[in-house]
Amino acid sequence: MDVLGISVTEWIGYLASFVLLISFTMKDVVKLRIVNTIGCAFFVAYGFMLETSWPIVITNAAIILINFYYLFLKKK
């Protein structure tokens, strides 16, 4: 399925890139990690949509775990 001549898989990739880019404009580290996690989740989905691109899936899943660690487990 294409939307505006672009496949849904590509749209997910563009959305992931955009969300990740937005996360790096944030000054609040907690908000940055939350938005970055959302972008990484889109990248994980994108990696699976590319007939499972393991480098994309593994890297972004690892970043999600790191973000969760700092958001929920790390004590200040």
C-alpha positions as CSV (number, residue, x, y, z in Angstrom):
1,M,0.0,0.0,0.0
2,D,1.3,3.4,-0.9
3,V,0.3,6.8,0.4
4,L,1.4,9.7,-1.9
5,G,3.6,7.2,-3.7
6,I,5.5,6.3,-0.6
7,S,5.2,2.9,1.1
8,V,3.8,2.5,4.6
9,T,7.2,1.1,5.6
10,E,9.0,4.2,4.4
11,W,6.4,6.4,6.2
12,I,7.2,4.6,9.4
13,G,10.9,5.2,8.8
14,Y,10.4,8.9,8.2
15,L,8.2,9.2,11.3
16,A,10.8,7.4,13.4
17,S,13.5,9.8,12.1
18,F,11.3,12.8,12.7
19,V,10.4,11.8,16.3
20,L,14.1,11.0,17.1
21,L,15.1,14.4,15.6
22,I,12.5,16.2,17.7
23,S,13.8,14.4,20.9
24,F,17.2,16.0,20.5
25,T,15.8,19.5,20.5
26,M,14.5,19.1,24.1
27,K,16.2,20.6,27.0
28,D,14.4,18.5,29.7
29,V,16.2,15.1,29.8
30,V,13.2,13.2,30.9
31,K,11.1,14.5,28.0
32,L,14.0,13.8,25.7
33,R,14.2,10.1,26.8
34,I,10.4,9.7,26.5
35,V,10.2,11.1,23.0
36,N,13.4,9.3,22.1
37,T,11.9,6.0,23.3
38,I,8.9,6.6,21.1
39,G,11.1,7.3,18.1
40,C,13.2,4.1,18.8
41,A,10.0,2.1,19.0
42,F,9.0,3.3,15.5
43,F,12.5,2.3,14.4
44,V,12.1,-1.2,15.8
45,A,8.8,-1.5,13.9
46,Y,10.5,-0.2,10.8
47,G,13.3,-2.7,11.2
48,F,10.8,-5.6,11.3
49,M,8.9,-4.1,8.3
50,L,12.2,-4.3,6.3
51,E,12.0,-8.1,6.4
52,T,13.7,-7.9,9.8
53,S,16.8,-5.6,9.6
54,W,18.5,-6.8,12.7
55,P,21.0,-3.9,13.1
56,I,18.1,-1.5,13.2
57,V,16.0,-3.6,15.6
58,I,18.8,-4.5,18.0
59,T,20.3,-1.0,18.2
60,N,17.0,0.7,18.8
61,A,15.7,-1.9,21.2
62,A,18.9,-1.4,23.2
63,I,18.4,2.3,23.3
64,I,14.8,1.7,24.5
65,L,16.2,-0.4,27.4
66,I,18.8,2.3,28.3
67,N,16.1,5.0,28.3
68,F,13.8,2.8,30.5
69,Y,16.7,2.2,32.9
70,Y,17.3,6.0,33.3
71,L,13.7,6.8,33.4
72,F,12.5,4.2,35.9
73,L,15.3,2.3,37.6
74,K,18.2,4.7,38.1
75,K,17.9,6.3,41.5
76,K,19.3,9.8,41.8
